[in-house]
Amino acid sequence: MSILNFGSVNIDHVYRVDHLVRPGETIASRDYQQFPGGKGYNQSIALARAGAPVRHAGRIGQDGRWLREALAAEGADVAFLEVVDKPSGHAIIQVDAAGENAILLFGGANRSITAGDAHGILAHFGPGDWLLLQNEISAMAEILTEAGQRRMRIVFNPAPMGDEVLAYPLDGVSIFLLNETEGEAFTGESAPPAILAGMRSRFPQATVVLTLGAEGAVYDDGGEQIYVAGRPVQAVDTTAAGDTFIGYFLAGISAGEAPRTALERANRAAAICVTRPGAAPSIPRLAEVG
């Protein structure tokens, strides 16, 4: 059994501000730091730190070689992370005094992945292998189609959510991991019970994990529904909370843990994550989570 994360790798430029900048406004940043990031990268780090054997596929530019080295140093297999002659993806991230963030994303090398890349990489995987996807790379439709044909277990986090997601071939997805905003985009509903019912109607074969921010998360596989409450913490930076949750949850499920166990550990990990600045550097290790 393999876990392949076919996802983005970014350089995060993080600015500390008193409030998120408004249209037409210029404000001073209180601090600036550079971190490794990207939803794909963060989720691979979370998987690795949770003890899962993860292989990361994607593309970076020459300016991102240090990201490849950092990912490998965490124990991830980076054989499928290609260096190309394009700038790496990057994000401009504002973090305000309350820990909330606003992000401007540039896809860069992440958006140069082709259908041929998808075929070449997925040829190494087959039935029973896990595939984790977000929505920060190109060739998503081709990757989803090929993975479904290979009978891989597809875990999909539709972030960042856009209209194109609704047109993807999603019938082969085994697990949807989404927040309330993404759930509303899929179903037109805003209340968690209605989102879950809408997802169940549209994707009856899939398990849905709906994250609720500070309120916790809900797991629904059609036969069982599990809720775990949020853990009260003082948030410093929420940037990688969802990615941490996803990595830890998938690490548990792929290892055969009961859904409640995986859900509770993922919840604890995300709660620790938000008490620290940055994206990938804020993701806790398994020993801290318990």
C-alpha positions as CSV (number, residue, x, y, z in Angstrom):
1,M,0.0,0.0,0.0
2,S,1.3,3.4,-1.0
3,I,0.2,6.9,-0.3
4,L,0.8,9.2,-3.2
5,N,0.2,12.9,-2.7
6,F,0.1,14.5,-6.2
7,G,0.1,18.2,-5.1
8,S,1.5,21.7,-5.0
9,V,4.8,22.9,-3.5
10,N,5.0,26.6,-2.8
11,I,7.3,29.2,-1.3
12,D,5.2,31.1,1.3
13,H,5.9,34.8,1.9
14,V,4.2,35.6,5.2
15,Y,3.5,39.1,6.4
16,R,2.3,40.0,9.9
17,V,-0.3,42.8,9.8
18,D,-2.6,44.5,12.3
19,H,-5.5,43.8,10.0
20,L,-6.0,42.3,6.6
21,V,-5.4,44.9,3.9
22,R,-8.6,46.4,2.4
23,P,-9.2,47.4,-1.2
24,G,-7.2,50.5,-2.1
25,E,-5.3,50.5,1.2
26,T,-1.6,50.4,1.9
27,I,-0.4,49.2,5.3
28,A,2.9,48.4,6.9
29,S,3.8,44.8,7.8
30,R,5.1,44.3,11.3
31,D,7.2,41.2,10.3
32,Y,8.1,39.1,7.2
33,Q,9.2,35.5,7.0
34,Q,9.6,32.9,4.3
35,F,8.4,29.3,4.7
36,P,7.9,26.2,2.6
37,G,4.2,25.7,1.9
38,G,1.5,24.8,-0.6
39,K,-1.4,22.6,0.3
40,G,0.2,19.6,-1.2
41,Y,3.5,20.2,0.5
42,N,1.8,20.8,3.9
43,Q,-0.2,17.7,3.6
44,S,2.8,15.6,2.8
45,I,4.6,17.0,5.8
46,A,1.6,16.2,8.0
47,L,1.5,12.7,6.7
48,A,5.2,12.2,7.2
49,R,5.1,13.7,10.7
50,A,2.1,11.5,11.5
51,G,4.3,8.4,10.6
52,A,2.7,7.6,7.2
53,P,4.9,6.5,4.2
54,V,4.1,9.2,1.7
55,R,5.4,9.8,-1.8
56,H,5.1,13.3,-3.2
57,A,4.5,14.0,-6.9
58,G,4.6,17.5,-8.5
59,R,6.8,20.2,-9.9
60,I,9.0,23.0,-8.6
61,G,11.4,25.5,-10.2
62,Q,15.1,25.9,-9.7
63,D,14.3,28.4,-6.9
64,G,12.5,25.6,-5.1
65,R,15.2,23.0,-4.8
66,W,15.4,23.7,-1.1
67,L,11.8,22.7,-0.7
68,R,12.5,19.3,-2.2
69,E,15.4,18.8,0.2
70,A,13.2,19.9,3.1
71,L,10.5,17.5,2.1
72,A,12.9,14.6,1.8
73,A,14.4,15.5,5.2
74,E,11.0,14.8,6.7
75,G,11.0,11.3,5.3
76,A,8.8,11.8,2.2
77,D,9.8,10.1,-1.0
78,V,10.4,12.9,-3.6
79,A,11.4,10.8,-6.6
80,F,8.3,12.1,-8.4
81,L,8.9,15.8,-7.5
82,E,10.4,17.2,-10.7
83,V,12.5,20.3,-11.0
84,V,11.6,22.3,-14.1
85,D,12.6,25.5,-15.8
86,K,9.8,27.6,-14.4
87,P,9.4,29.6,-11.2
88,S,8.1,27.7,-8.3
89,G,4.6,28.4,-7.0
90,H,4.4,30.9,-4.2
91,A,1.9,32.5,-1.9
92,I,1.6,36.0,-0.4
93,I,0.0,35.5,3.0
94,Q,-1.2,38.1,5.4
95,V,-1.8,37.1,9.0
96,D,-3.6,39.5,11.3
97,A,-3.5,40.0,15.1
98,A,-6.2,37.5,15.6
99,G,-4.5,34.8,13.6
100,E,-6.8,35.0,10.6
101,N,-5.2,35.0,7.1
102,A,-5.7,36.1,3.5
103,I,-3.7,34.5,0.7
104,L,-2.7,35.4,-2.8
105,L,-1.6,32.4,-4.8
106,F,0.6,32.1,-7.8
107,G,0.6,28.6,-9.3
108,G,4.0,28.7,-11.1
109,A,5.4,25.2,-11.8
110,N,2.4,23.6,-10.1
111,R,0.3,24.6,-13.1
112,S,2.6,23.1,-15.7
113,I,1.7,19.5,-14.9
114,T,0.3,17.7,-18.0
115,A,-1.8,14.7,-18.8
116,G,1.4,12.9,-19.8
117,D,2.9,13.6,-16.4
118,A,-0.2,12.2,-14.8
119,H,0.0,9.0,-16.8
120,G,3.7,8.5,-16.3
121,I,3.5,8.9,-12.5
122,L,0.3,7.0,-11.9
123,A,1.6,4.0,-14.0
124,H,3.6,3.2,-10.8
125,F,0.4,2.7,-8.7
126,G,-2.6,0.5,-8.7
127,P,-5.6,-1.0,-6.9
128,G,-5.6,-0.2,-3.2
129,D,-3.0,2.5,-3.3
130,W,-4.1,5.9,-1.9
131,L,-4.0,9.1,-3.9
132,L,-4.3,12.5,-2.1
133,L,-5.3,15.5,-4.2
134,Q,-6.0,19.2,-3.7
135,N,-6.8,21.8,-6.3
136,E,-3.5,23.7,-6.7
137,I,-2.1,21.8,-9.7
138,S,-3.0,21.5,-13.3
139,A,-4.3,18.3,-15.1
140,M,-6.7,17.5,-12.3
141,A,-9.3,16.0,-14.5
142,E,-6.8,13.7,-16.1
143,I,-5.3,12.6,-12.8
144,L,-8.7,11.9,-11.3
145,T,-9.7,9.9,-14.4
146,E,-6.5,7.8,-14.5
147,A,-6.5,7.1,-10.8
148,G,-10.1,6.0,-11.0
149,Q,-9.2,3.6,-13.9
150,R,-6.4,2.2,-11.8
151,R,-8.8,1.7,-8.9
152,M,-6.8,3.8,-6.5
153,R,-8.5,5.1,-3.3
154,I,-8.8,8.8,-4.1
155,V,-8.9,11.3,-1.2
156,F,-9.9,14.8,-2.5
157,N,-9.6,18.1,-0.7
158,P,-11.2,20.7,-3.1
159,A,-9.1,23.6,-2.1
160,P,-8.9,26.2,-3.3
161,M,-12.5,25.8,-4.4
162,G,-13.5,27.1,-7.9
163,D,-16.2,26.5,-10.5
164,E,-13.9,24.1,-12.3
165,V,-14.0,21.6,-9.4
166,L,-17.7,21.0,-10.0
167,A,-16.9,19.8,-13.5
168,Y,-14.2,17.3,-12.4
169,P,-14.8,13.6,-12.7
170,L,-15.4,13.0,-9.0
171,D,-17.4,9.7,-9.0
172,G,-14.3,7.8,-8.2
173,V,-13.5,9.7,-5.1
174,S,-13.4,7.6,-1.9
175,I,-13.1,10.4,0.7
176,F,-14.0,14.1,0.4
177,L,-12.2,16.3,3.0
178,L,-13.8,19.7,2.9
179,N,-14.7,22.7,5.0
180,E,-18.0,24.5,5.2
181,T,-17.3,26.9,2.4
182,E,-16.4,24.1,0.0
183,G,-19.3,22.1,1.2
184,E,-21.7,25.0,0.4
185,A,-20.1,25.3,-3.1
186,F,-20.9,21.6,-3.8
187,T,-24.4,21.5,-2.3
188,G,-25.8,25.1,-2.1
189,E,-26.3,24.5,1.6
190,S,-24.7,26.3,4.6
191,A,-25.7,24.3,7.6
192,P,-23.4,21.2,8.3
193,P,-26.3,18.6,8.4
194,A,-27.6,19.9,5.1
195,I,-24.1,19.9,3.5
196,L,-23.6,16.3,4.6
197,A,-27.0,15.3,3.2
198,G,-26.3,17.1,0.0
199,M,-22.9,15.4,-0.4
200,R,-24.5,12.0,0.4
201,S,-27.1,12.5,-2.3
202,R,-24.6,13.6,-4.9
203,F,-21.8,11.2,-4.1
204,P,-23.5,8.2,-2.4
205,Q,-20.4,6.0,-2.7
206,A,-18.0,8.4,-0.9
207,T,-17.1,9.2,2.7
208,V,-17.3,12.8,3.7
209,V,-15.3,14.5,6.4
210,L,-16.5,18.1,7.0
211,T,-14.3,20.3,9.1
212,L,-16.0,23.0,11.1
213,G,-13.1,25.3,12.2
214,A,-13.1,25.9,15.9
215,E,-16.3,23.7,16.2
216,G,-14.5,20.5,15.3
217,A,-15.3,18.0,12.5
218,V,-17.9,15.5,11.3
219,Y,-17.3,12.1,9.6
220,D,-20.1,10.6,7.5
221,D,-19.7,7.3,5.5
222,G,-23.4,6.8,4.9
223,G,-23.6,4.1,7.7
224,E,-22.0,6.0,10.5
225,Q,-21.7,9.6,11.5
226,I,-19.1,10.8,14.0
227,Y,-18.7,14.3,15.5
228,V,-15.6,15.5,17.4
229,A,-15.7,18.9,19.1
230,G,-13.1,21.5,18.6
231,R,-10.4,22.0,21.1
232,P,-10.2,25.5,22.7
233,V,-6.8,27.1,22.0
234,Q,-5.3,30.6,21.5
235,A,-4.9,30.8,17.7
236,V,-1.8,32.5,16.3
237,D,-2.0,31.4,12.7
238,T,-4.6,29.2,11.0
239,T,-2.8,28.8,7.7
240,A,-2.0,25.1,7.8
241,A,-4.7,23.8,10.2
242,G,-6.8,22.1,7.5
243,D,-3.7,20.6,5.9
244,T,-2.6,19.2,9.2
245,F,-6.0,17.7,9.9
246,I,-6.0,16.1,6.4
247,G,-2.6,14.6,6.7
248,Y,-3.2,13.2,10.2
249,F,-6.6,11.8,9.3
250,L,-5.4,10.1,6.2
251,A,-2.4,8.7,8.1
252,G,-4.7,7.0,10.5
253,I,-7.3,5.8,8.0
254,S,-4.7,4.4,5.7
255,A,-3.1,2.5,8.6
256,G,-6.4,0.8,9.4
257,E,-7.4,2.9,12.4
258,A,-11.1,3.4,13.3
259,P,-12.6,6.6,11.9
260,R,-13.1,8.1,15.4
261,T,-9.5,7.5,16.4
262,A,-8.2,9.0,13.2
263,L,-10.6,11.9,13.5
264,E,-9.7,12.7,17.1
265,R,-6.0,12.6,16.5
266,A,-6.4,14.9,13.4
267,N,-8.4,17.3,15.5
268,R,-5.7,17.4,18.2
269,A,-3.0,17.9,15.6
270,A,-4.8,20.8,14.0
271,A,-5.4,22.5,17.4
272,I,-1.6,22.4,18.0
273,C,-0.9,23.7,14.6
274,V,-2.9,26.9,15.0
275,T,-0.9,27.9,18.1
276,R,2.2,28.4,16.0
277,P,3.2,30.7,13.1
278,G,3.8,29.6,9.6
279,A,2.4,26.8,7.4
280,A,4.6,23.6,7.3
281,P,6.8,24.6,10.3
282,S,3.7,24.7,12.5
283,I,2.6,21.1,11.8
284,P,3.2,19.0,14.9
285,R,5.0,15.7,15.1
286,L,3.2,12.5,16.2
287,A,4.9,12.5,19.6
288,E,3.4,15.9,20.4
289,V,-0.1,14.8,19.3
290,G,-0.3,11.4,21.0
